[in-house]
């Protein structure tokens, strides 16, 4: 179940609430996807605080102060936890239904631990120990810019920092994929085994607390009416890098009612299925169409040629123009069921 504070943060991020909560800091200005300002937690003479644009967090490069918006309101504005939470709830126009200070501290600690570890994994990917994983990504057809844009990492082995969160030691090199909640907070890590194929090659590296009903990359597609649904996490990241249409990943288990509900709560109303070919993927496509129709939502299917396993393979073996053309050929869900189910 998704954390209630994630919904509050998501609503506020969509209206750029950073301007309201941090806008009075000296030096506050837009910088790239986020903002910078002079840090209020030390004697700052130039903007050293980064205020992220896609997630409710900040970090100071000078004094290393970091946190989320509740921490800023408590430590920077002198409010209690409940006062800070009330400020955010009123601004978002929704409540968190009994969200406690212990829950918040637990989630913030988890998020910061994962961010620290993910930074190490990203650095490892671009160093000598990450060569095999990097070559695997290049062999898949990904360019250097795409790999960097996907923010992928390499798991080097047992990590003492994450020992309380790790599901299991994978026992070999693989790709680390960050899994963020609906507000962009890093709440879990997935592992892609480079030595195997198929859905079994993906496995949770850490526990996925609060992410069961959260489609992968939801935070990147909030508020978008039309969204492509794909199976693989790397497939999702590739389509996200291409930026032609918003995308979410649903994993090898197919679309669940919880995921559909979370996606619709974020504003999506038309789901374009690109789950690929083969008996298992066809079965998941049929199930997803029926779920969407029963919920009164629009749904269509991208007719990927049977010669390609999935959308990732289609794009890598054709070209971007073919992908653009495919998007214009989406078949309404009811028609697809009548022809292919």
C-alpha positions as CSV (number, residue, x, y, z in Angstrom):
1,X,0.0,0.0,0.0
2,X,1.3,3.4,-1.0
3,X,2.3,5.8,1.8
4,X,-0.4,8.6,2.3
5,X,2.3,11.3,2.4
6,X,3.3,10.3,-1.1
7,X,-0.1,11.5,-2.4
8,X,0.3,14.8,-0.6
9,X,3.8,15.3,-2.0
10,X,2.7,14.4,-5.5
11,X,-0.1,16.9,-5.5
12,X,2.2,19.6,-4.3
13,X,5.0,18.7,-6.7
14,X,2.5,19.1,-9.6
15,X,1.9,22.7,-8.6
16,X,5.6,23.4,-8.0
17,X,5.1,23.9,-4.3
18,X,8.8,24.4,-4.0
19,X,8.2,28.0,-4.9
20,X,6.0,28.5,-1.8
21,X,7.9,26.5,0.8
22,X,11.5,27.6,-0.3
23,X,10.8,30.7,-2.3
24,X,11.7,33.2,0.4
25,X,15.2,31.8,0.8
26,X,18.0,34.2,-0.5
27,X,19.3,33.2,-3.9
28,X,16.2,31.0,-4.7
29,X,16.1,30.5,-8.4
30,X,15.2,27.9,-11.0
31,X,18.2,25.7,-12.0
32,X,17.7,22.9,-14.5
33,X,14.8,20.6,-13.4
34,X,14.9,22.0,-9.8
35,X,16.0,25.0,-7.8
36,X,18.9,26.3,-5.8
37,X,19.1,28.7,-2.9
38,X,21.4,29.8,-0.1
39,X,21.2,27.2,2.7
40,X,19.5,28.4,5.9
41,X,21.3,25.7,8.0
42,X,24.8,27.3,7.8
43,X,26.4,30.7,7.0
44,X,25.9,30.4,3.3
45,X,27.3,33.2,1.0
46,X,26.2,31.6,-2.3
47,X,23.5,29.1,-3.3
48,X,24.6,25.6,-2.2
49,X,21.2,24.1,-1.5
50,X,19.7,22.0,-4.2
51,X,15.9,21.8,-4.1
52,X,14.8,18.9,-6.3
53,X,12.1,19.4,-8.9
54,X,10.9,15.8,-9.3
55,X,10.8,14.8,-5.6
56,X,10.1,16.5,-2.3
57,X,13.7,16.7,-1.1
58,X,16.6,19.1,-0.7
59,X,20.4,18.7,-0.2
60,X,23.1,21.2,0.7
61,X,26.5,20.5,-1.0
62,X,28.3,22.6,1.6
63,X,27.0,21.3,4.9
64,X,25.4,18.1,3.7
65,X,22.1,18.9,5.3
66,X,19.3,16.9,3.6
67,X,15.7,16.0,4.1
68,X,12.2,16.2,2.8
69,X,9.7,19.0,3.1
70,X,8.4,18.0,6.6
71,X,12.0,18.0,7.9
72,X,12.5,21.5,6.4
73,X,9.4,22.8,8.1
74,X,10.4,21.3,11.4
75,X,14.1,22.1,11.4
76,X,14.1,25.2,9.2
77,X,10.8,26.8,10.3
78,X,10.5,25.6,13.9
79,X,7.2,23.7,13.4
80,X,6.3,20.4,15.1
81,X,5.8,17.3,13.0
82,X,2.0,17.7,13.2
83,X,2.1,21.4,12.4
84,X,4.3,20.7,9.4
85,X,2.0,17.9,8.2
86,X,-1.0,20.1,8.6
87,X,0.6,22.8,6.4
88,X,1.2,20.3,3.6
89,X,-2.2,18.7,3.9
90,X,-4.0,22.0,3.7
91,X,-1.9,23.1,0.7
92,X,-2.6,19.7,-1.1
93,X,-6.3,19.7,-0.2
94,X,-6.1,16.1,1.2
95,X,-5.5,14.3,4.5
96,X,-3.0,11.5,5.4
97,X,-5.4,9.6,7.6
98,X,-3.4,9.1,10.8
99,X,0.1,9.3,9.3
100,X,2.4,9.3,12.3
101,X,5.8,10.9,13.1
102,X,7.3,7.4,13.5
103,X,6.1,6.5,10.0
104,X,7.6,9.6,8.5
105,X,10.9,9.1,10.2
106,X,11.0,5.5,9.0
107,X,10.3,6.4,5.4
108,X,12.7,9.3,5.4
109,X,15.5,7.2,6.8
110,X,14.8,4.5,4.3
111,X,14.7,6.9,1.4
112,X,18.0,8.5,2.4
113,X,19.7,5.2,2.9
114,X,18.6,4.0,-0.6
115,X,19.7,7.3,-2.2
116,X,23.2,7.0,-0.6
117,X,23.5,3.4,-1.8
118,X,22.2,4.1,-5.2
119,X,24.9,6.8,-5.6
120,X,27.5,4.2,-4.9
121,X,26.0,1.7,-7.4
122,X,25.9,4.4,-10.1
123,X,29.6,5.2,-9.5
124,X,30.4,1.5,-9.6
125,X,28.7,1.1,-13.0
126,X,31.1,3.6,-14.5
127,X,34.2,2.1,-12.9
128,X,36.2,-1.1,-13.5
129,X,34.0,-3.4,-11.4
130,X,31.0,-2.4,-13.5
131,X,32.4,-3.1,-16.9
132,X,30.4,-6.4,-17.5
133,X,27.1,-4.7,-16.6
134,X,27.9,-1.7,-18.7
135,X,28.8,-3.9,-21.7
136,X,25.5,-5.8,-21.1
137,X,23.6,-2.5,-21.4
138,X,25.6,-1.5,-24.5
139,X,24.9,-4.9,-26.1
140,X,21.2,-4.3,-25.6
141,X,21.6,-1.3,-27.8
142,X,21.5,1.5,-25.3
143,X,23.7,4.5,-25.9
144,X,25.9,6.1,-23.2
145,X,23.5,9.0,-22.8
146,X,20.5,6.7,-22.4
147,X,22.3,4.7,-19.7
148,X,23.2,7.8,-17.8
149,X,19.6,9.2,-18.2
150,X,18.2,6.0,-16.8
151,X,20.2,6.5,-13.6
152,X,21.2,2.8,-13.5
153,X,23.8,1.2,-11.2
154,X,25.8,-1.9,-10.7
155,X,25.5,-4.0,-7.6
156,X,29.0,-5.0,-6.5
157,X,28.0,-7.5,-3.8
158,X,26.8,-7.6,-0.2
159,X,26.3,-4.0,1.0
160,X,26.5,-3.4,4.8
161,X,24.6,-0.1,4.5
162,X,21.6,-2.0,3.1
163,X,21.8,-5.2,5.1
164,X,18.5,-4.5,6.8
165,X,16.7,-3.8,3.5
166,X,18.3,-6.4,1.2
167,X,16.0,-9.3,0.1
168,X,18.9,-11.5,-0.8
169,X,22.4,-11.3,-2.2
170,X,22.0,-11.9,-6.0
171,X,25.3,-13.7,-6.1
172,X,26.5,-12.1,-9.3
173,X,26.8,-8.8,-11.2
174,X,23.7,-7.1,-12.3
175,X,21.9,-3.9,-13.1
176,X,20.5,-1.9,-10.1
177,X,17.2,-0.1,-11.0
178,X,15.9,2.6,-8.7
179,X,12.1,2.2,-7.9
180,X,10.5,5.5,-6.8
181,X,7.1,6.0,-5.3
182,X,4.4,8.4,-6.8
183,X,6.2,11.4,-5.4
184,X,9.6,10.5,-6.6
185,X,11.0,9.3,-3.3
186,X,13.4,6.3,-3.7
187,X,11.7,3.5,-1.8
188,X,13.1,0.3,-3.3
189,X,15.7,-1.2,-5.6
190,X,15.3,-3.8,-8.3
191,X,18.0,-6.1,-9.7
192,X,18.4,-7.3,-13.3
193,X,20.5,-10.4,-13.6
194,X,22.6,-10.0,-16.7
195,X,23.2,-13.7,-17.0
196,X,19.6,-14.7,-17.5
197,X,16.7,-13.9,-19.7
198,X,12.9,-13.6,-19.3
199,X,10.8,-12.3,-16.4
200,X,12.9,-14.3,-13.9
201,X,15.9,-12.1,-14.6
202,X,14.2,-9.3,-12.5
203,X,14.0,-9.6,-8.7
204,X,13.7,-7.2,-5.8
205,X,17.1,-6.3,-4.4
206,X,15.6,-4.6,-1.4
207,X,12.1,-4.9,0.2
208,X,9.6,-2.9,-1.9
209,X,7.8,-1.2,1.0
210,X,4.8,0.8,-0.2
211,X,5.4,0.0,-3.8
212,X,3.1,-3.0,-4.4
213,X,0.4,-0.9,-6.1
214,X,2.7,1.7,-7.6
215,X,3.5,1.3,-11.3
216,X,7.2,1.8,-12.2
217,X,7.9,5.4,-13.2
218,X,4.5,6.6,-12.0
219,X,6.2,9.8,-10.7
220,X,7.3,10.6,-14.2
221,X,3.8,10.2,-15.7
222,X,1.5,11.9,-13.1
223,X,-1.3,13.9,-14.6
224,X,-0.9,12.5,-18.1
225,X,-4.1,11.3,-19.7
226,X,-2.5,8.9,-22.2
227,X,0.1,6.5,-20.8
228,X,1.9,3.5,-22.4
229,X,2.1,0.4,-20.2
230,X,5.0,-2.0,-20.7
231,X,6.2,-5.0,-18.8
232,X,10.0,-4.7,-18.3
233,X,11.6,-2.0,-16.1
234,X,14.4,-1.4,-18.6
235,X,11.8,-1.2,-21.4
236,X,10.0,1.5,-19.4
237,X,13.2,3.4,-18.9
238,X,14.1,3.3,-22.6
239,X,10.7,4.6,-23.6
240,X,10.9,7.3,-21.0
241,X,14.3,8.4,-22.4
242,X,12.7,8.7,-25.9
243,X,10.1,11.1,-24.5
244,X,7.4,10.5,-27.2
245,X,4.7,9.5,-24.7
246,X,4.6,8.9,-20.9
247,X,5.2,5.3,-19.8
248,X,4.7,3.1,-16.8
249,X,6.1,-0.4,-16.1
250,X,3.9,-3.0,-14.5
251,X,6.3,-5.9,-14.2
252,X,6.1,-9.6,-15.1
253,X,2.9,-10.2,-13.1
254,X,0.8,-8.0,-15.3
255,X,-1.5,-5.1,-14.4
256,X,-3.2,-5.4,-11.0
257,X,-6.3,-3.7,-9.8
258,X,-4.2,-1.8,-7.3
259,X,-1.8,-0.5,-10.0
260,X,-4.7,0.6,-12.2
261,X,-6.3,2.4,-9.3
262,X,-3.1,4.2,-8.4
263,X,-2.5,5.2,-12.0
264,X,-6.0,6.5,-12.4
265,X,-5.7,8.4,-9.1
266,X,-2.7,10.2,-10.6
267,X,-4.8,11.3,-13.6
268,X,-4.3,8.7,-16.3
269,X,-7.4,7.8,-18.3
270,X,-6.2,6.0,-21.5
271,X,-3.8,3.1,-21.2
272,X,-1.9,2.0,-24.3
273,X,-0.7,-1.6,-23.8
274,X,2.7,-2.5,-25.2
275,X,3.2,-5.8,-23.2
276,X,4.7,-7.7,-26.2
277,X,4.1,-11.1,-27.8
278,X,4.0,-14.7,-26.6
279,X,1.4,-16.6,-24.6
280,X,2.1,-15.0,-21.2
281,X,2.2,-11.4,-22.5
282,X,-1.0,-12.0,-24.6
283,X,-2.7,-13.3,-21.5
284,X,-1.6,-10.2,-19.5
285,X,-2.8,-8.0,-22.3
286,X,-6.3,-9.6,-22.3
287,X,-6.5,-9.2,-18.5
288,X,-5.4,-5.6,-18.6
289,X,-7.9,-4.7,-21.3
290,X,-10.7,-6.3,-19.2
291,X,-9.6,-4.5,-16.1
292,X,-9.5,-1.1,-17.8
293,X,-12.9,-1.6,-19.5
294,X,-14.5,-2.7,-16.2
295,X,-13.2,0.5,-14.6
296,X,-14.7,2.6,-17.4
297,X,-11.3,3.6,-18.8
298,X,-10.1,3.9,-22.4
299,X,-7.6,1.2,-23.4
300,X,-5.8,0.3,-26.6
301,X,-3.0,-2.0,-27.8
302,X,0.1,-1.3,-29.8
303,X,0.3,-4.0,-32.6
304,X,3.9,-5.0,-32.2
305,X,4.9,-7.4,-35.0
306,X,5.2,-11.1,-33.8
307,X,8.8,-11.1,-35.0
308,X,9.7,-8.9,-31.9
309,X,9.4,-10.1,-28.4
310,X,8.5,-6.8,-26.9
311,X,8.6,-3.0,-27.5
312,X,12.2,-2.7,-26.4
313,X,13.3,-5.3,-29.0
314,X,11.1,-3.6,-31.6
315,X,12.7,-0.2,-31.0
316,X,16.3,-1.5,-30.9
317,X,16.0,-3.5,-34.1
318,X,14.1,-0.8,-36.1
319,X,14.3,2.9,-35.4
320,X,12.6,5.8,-33.7
321,X,10.5,6.6,-36.8
322,X,9.1,3.1,-36.7
323,X,8.1,3.6,-33.1
324,X,6.4,6.9,-34.0
325,X,4.5,5.2,-36.7
326,X,3.5,2.3,-34.3
327,X,2.0,4.8,-31.8
328,X,-0.4,5.9,-34.5
329,X,-1.6,2.3,-35.1
330,X,-2.9,1.6,-31.6
331,X,-6.0,-0.7,-31.8
332,X,-8.9,0.0,-29.4
333,X,-9.1,-2.7,-26.7
334,X,-12.5,-4.2,-27.6
335,X,-11.4,-4.5,-31.3
336,X,-8.1,-6.2,-30.2
337,X,-10.0,-8.7,-28.1
338,X,-12.3,-9.5,-30.9
339,X,-9.4,-10.1,-33.3
340,X,-6.7,-11.7,-31.2
341,X,-8.1,-13.0,-27.9
